[in-house]
Amino acid sequence: MGYRHFKTHRSRTQRLVDFVYSFRKPRNQVLLGVTAAGCYSYYRGHLENVPYTNRRRMIDMRREDELKLGESQFNQLKNQFTGHILSQASPPSRRVERIGRRIASVSEQEDYDWEFVVFERAEPNAFCLPGGKIGVFTGMLDLVDTDDELAAVLAHEVGHAVARHSAEQVSKMFILIPVRLLMAFVLDTYILNDILVNLFVVLPSSRRNEMEADYIGLRLMTKACYDPRGSPAIFTKLGEYAKQNPMKIPEYLSTHPADDRRITTLEGLLPEALGEYETQCSPSLRRFSRMSAFSL
């Protein structure tokens, strides 16, 4: 009669205890120290400040690679929407181009190949890909009433490009790889691991970047001599549109901050922005900005 051998299954707690105790060995302590020092040195060497906000963050993606990624992604998207892209000669496209170029001209991103494209889609939305590739849906153009409101939308997207948020997110994914592996080792489940990382790292980071793009966008549109009051105005309209959706998710599960919080923050920034607008922009230029909605 033979014997059947069963593999002993250790609990997560026991595996974690064994993992921690393994670092009592001097050799493992040295290895951990060298690894930690190398990671910290790499992290410190790739820190940089976000323009306008001076927030410190790590980016280990080369700028030229970022530009190539944005161009490739934008070309794929345009191929996907073939037949649903407005001609560059159409009035809506010319309007977006005119306002977008004016804002991009004050962004101080000389190596960006700025591109503004209008897509036929009813959703009031806009997006930005790395390197200054910006798309606007016709639904957004239906929602805005003035050039100042459209400038706020475009300046927000230009703000994402100026802050290099896409490159920051890619870099963060690399940082999270060892964190995910360690959590998977402890929790023994990739599903719960992904939920926790998204809930406490990815989504809060995305919401912070959106708020940051709001701020940078407000600064850029003011610098380009568009009335900054257009920013809270358009976000108020977007908030009213969002309330029509009965399936609206709570803020902590969203990639974007709550509309009310964004509007309150922007309104709080208005006095300073208006002071800059009235001081640096001549009355004739401000008047032209208000009238330009009727010209192309």
Secondary structure, DSSP 8 states (H G I E B T S, - for coil): -----------HHHHHHHHHHGGGSHHHHHHHHHHHHHHHHHHHHTEEE-TTT--EEE--S-HHHHHHHHHHHHHHHHHHTTT-B--TTSHHHHHHHHHHHHHHTTS--TT---EEEEE--SS--EEEETTTEEEEEHHHHHH--SHHHHHHHHHHHHHHHHHTHHHHHHHHHHHHHHHHHHHHHHH--HHHHHHHHIIIIIHHHHHHHHHHHHHHHHHHHHHTT--TTHHHHHHHHHHHHHTT-TT---GGGSSS--HHHHHHHHHHHHHHHHHHHHHHS-HHHHHHHHHGGG--
